[in-house]
Amino acid sequence: MAAKVVSKDRLNSVLSHWRKNYRVYAPVQKDRFVQFEEWEDRGEPVWEFQNSRLSPKFLMEPQSEILLEFSLDPRTEDSGILKERERVYPLQIVVGIRPCDAKAVELSKRNFVSQEYTDSYWVRRYETTVFVGLGCNRPCPTCFCTSVGCGPFHEEGLDVLMIDLGDRFLFRSLTGKGRDILAEMDGETPSADDEKLALQIREEGERHIVSRVSWDRIPSQDLMTLFDAGFWEDVAFSCINCGTCTFLCPTCWCFDIQDESKGVRGIRMRNWDSCMFPLFTLHGSGHNPRAEKFQRVRQRFMHKLKYYVDKYGDGVACVGCGRCVQFCPVNIDIREVAEKMNNYVRCECKV
C-alpha cells in the first residue's frame, strides 16, 4: 500500500498532471448542488461537500446511450441491418467519489456482469476507470451507511482513498490502479502524525452517523408474507410516482431500450428507467402486472431490501447514502419502510 500527502493548494496541479493520460471527473458546484463533471484545468473542484445530488454512476451507465444504428433506405445494401455505433473508452479518473457511491458500483456489477449476461459497454467503462474516493468527515444527517455494510471511509470499490486532513489530503492506494496513479503524483510520505490524525478523523466521521436502520430480521421473513403485508398501501399513499428516488439512487440500474428514426435513418438507444413509472412493466398485450401505484412502490422496496437479500445473501441493495430520503417530495423514508418490513408480524386474528 502506497500513501502520499498533498497540500490542498497543489491539488489542481495533481489533477492537471492526471489529465495528460486520463479524463478527470471531479465534484463541482452547480447552483445549490454539487455534481460530477469533467474537469478541464479551470475552476476549482469542491472538496467540502456532503453528497453530490447524483452519484457518478452515469460514468458506467450513461443516462442515455446510443447502442446501434440502422438504415431504412431500401436502396442500400445495409437496409434493416443493425450496426454497432463506433465508440471509444478513454481512461478516466473520478476524483472525490464518496465511499458509498463506490460500493454502489460494486453492487451494480452484479447486474451488469454475471454468469448469465455481461454488459460489454458497462464492463469496458468500469475497466478503464480509476476510483479515487473522498472520505466523509461530516456525513449527512440522513446517511445510514454504517447500517448497511458501508461507512464514511469504506474502501470497497475504491482504488485510492483520500482523507481530508484540513490543509492537505492523505492519499492511500488500495489497488494496483491506485498505486500506479500515486507513483506518478508529486507528494510527501505521510508522517506518523498524519496517520494518527487520519485515524482520528475516520473515527469521528463514523460517530457522526446517527441514523440507523434495522434489517436483521428481513432475511428470515417469509417472502410472500412481506409481499402481502397490509402496510404497502399506507406507504404508497402519498407517492406521486415521480421516479426521483430511483434516478438519484446509486444502486438503481434499470433501463429501457427504444428505437427512434427520422427519415431513413434510425438508432437503438437505452435510457434510464424507473420501476415507479406506470409503463415500466406494461406488456405488449396491454396487461400491466403493476398497474396500481402501491404495487410499484412495493416493488422498489422489496427489490432492495428482500429480493436482492434472498438472491445473494450478503446484504441489502442499498448503501445508505440517504439521497432518496433528502429529495423525496412527499417524504417517503426508506428507513421507516425497512423498520416496517423488519418488524412485520402477520396478524392471525380470527374475526
C-alpha positions in Angstrom: 0.0 0.0 0.0 1.4 3.4 -1.0 0.5 6.7 0.6 1.2 10.3 -0.1 0.3 13.7 1.4 -0.5 16.6 -0.9 -1.3 20.2 0.3 -4.7 21.5 -1.0 -3.1 24.4 -2.9 -1.2 21.8 -5.0 -4.1 19.6 -5.8 -5.1 21.3 -9.0 -1.6 20.6 -10.4 -2.1 16.9 -9.5 -5.3 16.9 -11.5 -3.6 18.7 -14.4 -0.9 16.0 -14.4 -3.5 13.2 -14.4 -5.3 14.9 -17.4 -2.3 14.1 -19.6 -3.4 10.5 -19.6 -6.9 10.4 -18.3 -10.2 12.2 -18.4 -10.6 13.6 -14.9 -14.1 13.9 -13.3 -14.4 15.9 -10.1 -17.2 17.4 -8.0 -18.2 21.0 -8.9 -20.7 23.4 -7.6 -23.8 23.9 -9.8 -26.3 26.3 -8.2 -27.4 24.8 -4.9 -26.0 21.3 -5.7 -22.7 19.5 -6.2 -22.3 17.3 -9.3 -19.5 15.4 -11.1 -18.3 16.9 -14.3 -15.2 16.5 -16.5 -12.5 18.8 -15.1 -10.7 20.8 -17.8 -7.9 22.6 -15.9 -10.1 25.5 -15.0 -12.2 26.3 -12.0 -11.9 24.8 -8.5 -13.4 21.5 -7.7 -15.5 21.3 -4.5 -13.9 19.2 -1.8 -16.1 20.3 1.2 -19.5 18.8 0.5 -21.7 16.1 1.8 -23.3 14.2 -1.1 -23.5 15.2 -4.7 -27.1 15.2 -5.9 -26.4 12.5 -8.5 -23.8 9.8 -7.9 -21.2 9.3 -10.6 -22.9 6.1 -11.8 -23.5 7.8 -15.1 -19.8 7.2 -15.9 -20.6 3.5 -16.0 -24.2 3.7 -17.3 -24.9 7.0 -19.2 -28.4 8.3 -18.7 -29.0 8.0 -22.5 -26.7 6.0 -24.8 -26.9 5.1 -28.5 -26.2 1.4 -28.9 -26.9 0.6 -32.6 -27.7 2.4 -35.8 -29.7 1.3 -38.9 -30.9 2.4 -42.3 -34.4 2.1 -43.6 -33.5 3.0 -47.1 -34.4 0.0 -49.4 -31.9 1.3 -52.0 -28.9 0.5 -49.7 -27.3 -2.9 -49.1 -27.4 -2.5 -45.3 -31.1 -1.6 -45.1 -32.7 -3.0 -42.0 -29.3 -4.2 -40.6 -28.4 -3.1 -37.1 -24.8 -1.9 -36.8 -23.0 -1.1 -33.6 -22.0 2.6 -33.2 -18.3 3.1 -33.0 -17.2 4.2 -29.6 -14.0 4.8 -27.6 -13.4 4.0 -23.9 -10.9 6.6 -22.7 -9.1 6.1 -19.5 -10.8 8.2 -16.8 -10.3 9.1 -13.1 -13.3 10.0 -10.9 -11.9 12.0 -8.0 -13.9 12.7 -4.9 -16.4 9.9 -5.2 -17.9 9.1 -1.9 -17.3 5.6 -0.5 -21.0 4.8 -0.5 -21.2 5.6 -4.2 -18.1 3.4 -4.9 -19.7 0.5 -3.1 -22.8 1.1 -5.2 -20.8 0.5 -8.3 -19.7 -2.9 -6.9 -23.3 -3.8 -6.1 -24.3 -2.8 -9.7 -21.6 -5.0 -11.1 -23.8 -8.0 -10.2 -26.4 -6.7 -12.6 -24.1 -6.0 -15.5 -21.6 -8.8 -15.0 -22.9 -12.3 -14.3 -22.8 -15.9 -15.5 -26.0 -15.3 -17.5 -25.1 -11.9 -19.0 -22.3 -9.5 -19.4 -22.9 -5.9 -20.5 -19.7 -5.1 -22.5 -20.4 -1.4 -22.5 -20.6 -1.2 -18.7 -17.6 -3.5 -18.3 -15.3 -1.5 -20.6 -16.1 1.7 -18.8 -15.5 0.1 -15.4 -12.2 -1.4 -16.5 -10.9 2.0 -17.8 -12.0 3.9 -14.7 -9.9 4.7 -11.6 -11.9 5.5 -8.5 -10.4 8.0 -6.1 -12.7 8.2 -3.1 -13.1 11.1 -0.7 -13.9 10.0 2.9 -16.8 11.7 4.7 -15.5 13.8 7.6 -19.1 15.1 8.2 -21.8 12.8 6.9 -25.3 14.0 6.2 -27.9 13.6 9.0 -29.8 11.3 6.6 -26.9 9.0 6.0 -27.2 5.5 7.4 -24.3 3.8 5.6 -23.0 2.0 8.7 -26.2 0.1 9.0 -25.9 -1.5 5.5 -22.3 -2.7 5.5 -20.7 0.6 4.4 -19.3 3.6 6.1 -17.9 7.1 5.7 -14.4 5.8 5.0 -15.4 2.4 3.4 -12.7 1.1 1.0 -14.7 -1.4 -1.2 -14.7 -0.4 -4.8 -12.0 2.3 -4.4 -8.6 2.3 -5.9 -7.4 5.3 -3.8 -8.9 6.8 -0.6 -8.4 10.5 0.1 -8.7 11.7 3.6 -9.1 15.5 4.3 -6.6 16.4 7.0 -7.5 20.1 7.0 -4.9 21.9 4.9 -3.8 18.8 3.0 -5.1 15.4 1.7 -3.7 12.0 2.5 -3.9 9.6 -0.5 -3.8 5.9 0.3 -3.7 3.4 -2.6 -5.9 0.3 -2.3 -5.3 -1.5 -5.6 -2.7 -1.7 -8.4 -4.5 1.0 -10.3 -4.2 3.2 -7.2 -0.5 2.5 -6.8 0.1 3.4 -10.5 -1.5 6.9 -10.3 0.1 7.6 -6.9 3.5 6.7 -8.4 3.3 9.5 -10.9 1.9 12.0 -8.3 4.1 14.6 -6.5 3.7 14.3 -2.8 5.3 13.6 0.5 5.4 10.5 2.6 2.8 10.8 5.4 4.3 11.2 8.9 3.2 9.3 12.0 1.2 12.4 13.0 -0.6 12.4 9.6 -1.6 8.8 10.1 -2.7 9.4 13.6 -4.8 12.4 12.5 -6.3 10.4 9.7 -7.4 7.7 12.1 -9.0 10.3 14.5 -10.9 11.8 11.6 -12.1 8.4 10.4 -13.4 7.6 13.9 -15.0 11.0 14.3 -16.7 10.6 10.9 -18.2 7.3 11.9 -19.5 8.8 15.2 -21.4 11.4 13.1 -23.6 8.6 11.6 -26.6 9.0 13.9 -29.2 7.4 11.7 -29.7 3.7 12.0 -31.7 1.1 10.0 -32.6 -2.4 11.3 -32.9 -5.1 8.7 -31.6 -8.1 10.6 -34.9 -9.9 10.6 -35.7 -9.3 6.9 -33.7 -12.2 5.5 -35.7 -14.6 7.7 -39.1 -13.0 6.8 -41.3 -15.1 4.6 -41.3 -13.5 1.1 -45.0 -13.8 0.4 -45.9 -12.7 3.9 -44.0 -9.4 3.3 -45.4 -9.2 -0.2 -49.0 -9.4 1.1 -48.3 -7.2 4.1 -51.1 -4.7 4.8 -48.8 -1.6 5.1 -47.9 -1.2 1.4 -50.9 1.0 0.5 -50.2 3.2 3.5 -46.5 3.6 2.4 -47.6 4.4 -1.2 -50.4 6.7 -0.3 -48.5 10.0 -0.8 -46.2 8.7 -3.6 -46.6 10.6 -6.9 -44.5 8.1 -8.9 -42.1 10.9 -10.0 -39.1 8.5 -10.0 -36.8 10.9 -8.1 -35.8 8.1 -5.7 -34.7 5.7 -8.4 -32.9 8.3 -10.6 -30.9 9.6 -7.5 -30.2 6.1 -6.2 -26.6 4.9 -6.9 -27.8 1.3 -6.9 -30.7 1.6 -9.3 -29.7 0.3 -12.7 -32.9 -0.2 -14.7 -33.0 0.9 -18.3 -35.3 0.8 -21.3 -34.3 0.2 -24.9 -36.1 2.1 -27.6 -35.8 2.6 -31.4 -36.1 6.0 -32.9 -36.0 7.0 -36.5 -36.1 10.1 -38.7 -36.4 9.7 -42.4 -34.5 6.6 -43.5 -32.0 6.6 -40.5 -32.6 5.2 -37.1 -31.0 4.4 -33.8 -31.5 2.0 -31.0 -30.7 3.6 -27.6 -31.1 2.8 -23.9 -32.2 5.3 -21.3 -32.5 5.2 -17.5 -35.9 3.8 -16.5 -37.8 3.6 -13.2 -40.0 1.0 -11.5 -42.0 3.9 -10.3 -43.3 4.7 -13.8 -46.7 3.1 -14.8 -45.2 2.0 -18.2 -42.3 0.2 -16.7 -44.0 -3.3 -16.7 -46.6 -2.7 -19.3 -46.8 -5.8 -21.6 -47.3 -5.7 -25.3 -50.6 -7.4 -24.7 -51.8 -4.4 -22.7 -51.6 -6.2 -19.4 -49.7 -4.5 -16.6 -48.8 -6.6 -13.5 -48.0 -3.5 -11.6 -50.9 -1.3 -12.7 -51.5 0.1 -9.2 -49.3 2.6 -7.5 -48.8 0.6 -4.3 -47.5 -2.3 -6.4 -44.8 -0.2 -7.9 -43.8 1.2 -4.5 -43.7 -2.3 -3.1 -41.5 -3.4 -5.9 -38.9 -0.8 -5.2 -38.5 -1.6 -1.5 -39.0 -5.4 -1.9 -36.2 -5.5 -4.5 -33.7 -3.5 -2.5 -34.5 -5.0 0.9 -35.8 -8.5 0.2 -35.4 -9.9 -3.3 -31.7 -8.9 -3.5 -31.1 -10.2 0.0 -32.6 -13.5 -0.7 -30.8 -13.9 -4.0 -27.3 -13.0 -2.8 -27.4 -13.5 0.9 -24.9 -10.8 1.8 -26.8 -7.6 2.4 -29.3 -5.2 1.0 -29.1 -3.4 -2.3 -28.7 0.0 -0.6 -25.5 1.8 0.5 -27.3 4.3 2.9 -26.4 7.5 1.1 -29.8 9.0 2.1 -30.5 10.8 -1.2 -34.0 9.3 -1.6 -34.7 10.5 2.0 -33.5 14.0 1.3 -35.2 14.6 -2.1 -38.4 12.7 -2.0 -41.1 15.4 -2.5 -43.6 13.6 -0.3 -41.2 12.5 2.5 -41.3 8.7 1.9 -38.4 7.4 4.1 -36.7 4.1 3.2 -35.5 3.9 6.9 -39.1 3.8 8.1 -40.1 1.2 5.4 -37.2 -1.0 6.4 -38.4 -0.9 10.0 -41.9 -1.9 8.9 -40.5 -4.8 6.9 -38.1 -5.9 9.6 -40.7 -5.9 12.4 -43.7 -7.1 10.4 -45.8 -9.8 12.0 -48.8 -11.1 10.2 -51.9 -10.9 12.2 -53.5 -14.4 12.7 -56.5 -12.9 14.5 -59.9 -14.5 13.8 -62.9 -12.3 13.3 
